[in-house]
Amino acid sequence: MPLSEHEQRLLDQIEQALYAEDPKWANTVRISDPRSHYKRRLIKASIGFALGVVIMMVGVVMSQIPLGVGGFVVMLAACLWGLSSWKRMNGFGDSPPAPGAGGTGRQARRANRGTFMERMEERWRRRHDER
């Protein structure tokens, strides 16, 4: 639903006020391609993974089991964070495809089924209707 002229003017005024208050934030928000944010997160995750490897190796060399385990946990967390950023950067897992957008196989079936809770509620209703 499009905004009225008055609403559009108010929105523009709010936007200008926000840009005037925090120019650094405004530059971050002005980036039109959200993939650049995910690329940045992916680079940070790679650095975190390398740091985790170093911590784990130091723990192994110094025979400090908790330090080695901590390094492994850092590696695992960085890997999961990077994987989620990579998936979002490439468009996986953002949202289900629109109806009629094609989609085959497993993804099309998932899109048609709805969320987990909706499926459970439907099963519950069917169970009570049968009785």
C-alpha positions in Angstrom: 0.0 0.0 0.0 1.6 3.3 -1.1 2.1 6.1 1.4 0.2 9.3 1.2 2.1 12.5 0.4 1.9 13.6 4.0 3.3 10.3 5.3 6.0 10.4 2.7 7.1 13.9 3.8 7.1 12.8 7.4 9.2 9.8 6.6 11.7 11.9 4.7 12.0 14.3 7.6 12.6 11.5 10.0 15.2 10.0 7.7 17.0 13.4 7.3 17.0 13.9 11.1 18.5 10.5 11.6 21.2 11.1 9.0 22.0 14.5 10.6 22.4 12.9 14.1 24.7 10.0 13.1 26.5 10.3 9.8 28.5 7.0 10.4 25.3 5.1 10.8 23.8 6.8 7.8 26.7 5.6 5.6 26.2 2.0 6.9 22.5 2.1 6.1 22.9 3.7 2.7 24.7 0.7 1.3 22.1 -0.7 -1.1 23.5 -4.2 -1.3 22.9 -6.2 1.9 25.4 -8.7 0.7 28.2 -6.3 1.6 27.2 -6.7 5.3 27.3 -10.4 5.1 30.7 -10.4 3.3 32.0 -8.3 6.2 30.6 -10.8 8.7 32.1 -13.7 6.7 35.5 -12.1 6.9 35.1 -11.6 10.7 34.0 -15.2 11.0 37.1 -16.3 9.1 39.4 -14.3 11.4 37.5 -15.8 14.4 38.0 -19.3 13.0 41.8 -18.7 12.6 41.9 -17.3 16.1 40.2 -20.4 17.4 42.7 -22.6 15.6 45.6 -20.7 17.3 43.9 -20.9 20.7 43.3 -24.6 20.3 46.9 -25.3 19.2 48.3 -23.3 22.1 46.1 -25.3 24.5 47.4 -28.6 22.9 51.1 -27.5 23.1 50.8 -26.3 26.7 48.7 -29.3 27.7 45.9 -27.0 28.9 42.8 -29.0 28.0 40.3 -26.2 28.9 42.2 -23.8 26.6 42.1 -26.3 23.8 38.4 -26.9 24.2 37.8 -23.2 24.4 39.7 -22.8 21.1 37.5 -25.5 19.5 34.4 -23.7 20.7 35.6 -20.5 19.2 36.2 -22.3 15.9 32.8 -23.9 16.0 31.0 -20.6 16.8 32.9 -18.7 14.1 32.2 -21.5 11.6 28.4 -21.4 12.3 28.3 -17.6 12.2 30.2 -17.6 8.8 28.0 -20.3 7.4 24.8 -18.4 8.3 26.3 -15.3 6.7 27.2 -17.2 3.6 23.8 -18.7 3.3 22.1 -15.3 3.7 24.6 -13.7 1.3 23.7 -16.2 -1.4 20.0 -16.1 -0.7 19.5 -19.4 1.0 17.1 -19.5 4.0 15.8 -15.9 3.6 12.2 -16.7 3.0 10.2 -19.3 1.2 9.6 -18.7 -2.5 6.4 -16.9 -3.5 3.5 -19.1 -4.6 3.8 -19.9 -8.3 7.5 -19.1 -8.3 8.4 -22.5 -9.6 10.4 -24.4 -7.0 10.7 -28.1 -7.3 11.1 -31.0 -5.0 11.7 -30.6 -1.3 11.6 -26.8 -1.2 8.3 -26.7 -3.0 6.8 -29.2 -0.6 8.1 -27.3 2.4 6.7 -24.0 1.1 3.2 -25.6 0.7 3.2 -27.2 4.1 3.5 -24.1 6.2 5.3 -23.7 9.5 5.9 -26.5 12.0 3.3 -25.1 14.4 0.7 -24.7 11.6 1.2 -28.4 10.6 0.8 -29.5 14.2 -2.3 -27.4 14.7 -3.8 -28.9 11.5 -3.0 -32.5 12.8 -4.6 -31.6 16.1 -7.8 -30.4 14.4 -8.0 -33.4 12.1 -7.5 -35.8 15.1 -10.4 -34.1 17.0 -12.6 -34.0 13.9 -12.2 -37.8 13.3 -13.6 -38.6 16.8 
